[in-house]
């Protein structure tokens, strides 16, 4: 579904008076907003708390105990073909997206030894989902027959944002039990979605789960095969984009962008002569005609709490209620011997707690491949999502035990280096959250929000939600200066199968 941008001025600063915008946060959402504004003539300053760009998809350099410098980031990210608006951003720095590599499969391993795969599925909904179910060792034909078709109708014919009215009061686990979805298949078919939000199914909104199923199966023909970055994220994604945004004289980009890293905005004031006055942690101030807050949830809450002139009581209450998901951990290992060559580049797991996936980085990432060649080893990454607060140091040992169980050859490998990362900064998508989640627009017409925790009534999620809200924030500001907006697209807002839509409509009439 395409959303054409409204026509307008190609350059709002053609007369020499360029509006000044500040974007807080240099992640996906902030980068999209900065790009959208700069390309229409704004002078944009991006303030980033970290020393690197990319936010939760950022990359940096670490040093192993032997002094070797290695790339590090916050863990595996899958760049799905349905991420249209994210790709729209990244082509600015990589016009052919040549820094990506397509993984031809995404196997999922269950605790019972069964292995599901997304290889060679039909591309047309609903036959893609049906083919996956029929060939999966986790499903049986009798399981499909037992599913309550009426109760499952919203899942089969999602309509966004209406699905949130139907299911956001339920948690995903209750919903799946209610439709008689087979427990063995639940771990592989749906837990992978919920845990990509760093949360257990019993704590995730059923509406979010249904929307994810729509995005990847019944709403699109791209499926669950995805691209990965060929390089660590700093090299592969953000350095090329930053070079594009800061280089002078690029056709179609009349404005310019300045990046300030290692700087934190502490408050925003709407009083005085300037539309906005921002204070940073160094004590200095910065004036702006427009602001986009594209931080994580905690950053947004902190800025609003310290800025009493922003918004009204209702909006401030919504921001304050925004919550984060449980913590997650990334354990990256540099091993002195290779894993077996038939191991996939990426393996998802179901019901194998605490492990959620394994990445063999030298299969696709250039820096890891170079290290593996030099040392005759492997670079392996283990993820644990929705980690309990009391997991402590035993988590590392449990992750290693799972790795040795699934890839026994690693049990004899010596760990040359390791890095473990703990974070708890991803937005929560619990039942009932959607209605109270703050949106892109705020009570102040020239203050916008962007990020994957910001409400948007479109079928987008995760990195694509971040990119989409960034572009929408830019468009909302461009409109006020009479500038041409940027076009966007998503998977269809409604299910593509007329048969499933009819069944869902009949269920609603019965109710």
LINRA-V441616 format. One record per backbone hydrogen bond with DSSP energy under -1.0 kcal/mol. NH is the residue of the N-H (numbers start at 0). CO is the residue of the C=O. Records with the same first field share a line. If there is no record, write none. Layout:
NH=CO / CO
This chain:
2=487
8=481
11=39
13=10
15=12
20=42
21=289
22=44
23=291
24=46
30=26
31=27
32=28
33=29
34=30
35=31
36=32
37=33
38=34
39=36
40=37
41=36
42=18
43=255
44=20
45=257
46=22
47=259
53=25
56=53
57=54
59=71
61=69
63=67
66=63
69=61
71=59
78=226
79=77
82=79
83=81
86=82
87=83
88=84
89=85
90=86
91=88
92=89
93=89
96=93
99=96
100=227
102=225
107=115
108=347
109=113
112=109
115=107
127=123
129=125
130=126
131=127
132=128
133=129
134=130
138=135
143=139
144=140
145=141
147=178
148=146
151=147
152=149
155=151
156=152
159=492
162=158
163=160
165=161
166=162
167=163
169=166
171=203
172=200
174=170
175=171
176=172
177=173
178=174
179=176
180=175
185=181
186=182
188=184
189=185
190=185
193=189
194=190
196=193
197=194
198=193
202=199
203=200
204=428
205=169
208=204
209=205
210=206
211=207
212=208
213=209
214=210
215=211
216=212
217=212
218=213
226=78
227=100
229=98
235=231
236=232
237=232
238=233
240=236
241=237
242=238
243=239
244=240
245=241
246=242
252=249
254=37
255=41
256=244
257=43
259=45
261=49
262=47
265=278
266=278
268=276
275=287
276=268
277=285
278=266
279=283
280=263
282=279
285=277
287=275
288=19
289=19
290=445
291=21
292=447
293=23
299=295
300=296
301=297
302=298
303=299
304=300
305=301
306=303
309=306
315=311
316=312
317=313
318=314
319=315
320=316
321=318
324=425
327=422
328=383
329=420
330=381
331=418
332=379
333=416
334=377
335=413
342=339
346=357
347=106
348=355
349=108
354=351
355=382
357=346
358=380
359=344
360=378
362=359
363=360
364=360
365=229
368=364
369=365
370=366
371=367
372=368
373=369
374=370
375=371
376=371
377=334
379=332
380=358
381=330
382=356
383=328
386=326
390=387
394=391
397=393
398=394
399=395
400=396
401=397
402=398
403=399
404=400
405=401
406=402
409=406
410=407
412=409
415=333
416=333
418=331
420=329
422=327
427=322
431=167
432=429
446=443
447=290
448=439
449=292
453=450
454=437
457=455
459=457
463=460
465=461
466=462
467=463
468=464
469=465
470=466
471=467
472=468
473=469
474=470
475=471
476=472
477=473
478=474
481=478
482=477
483=8
484=5
487=2
489=0
494=157
495=217
500=496
501=497
502=498
503=499
504=500
505=501
506=502
507=503
508=504
509=505
510=506
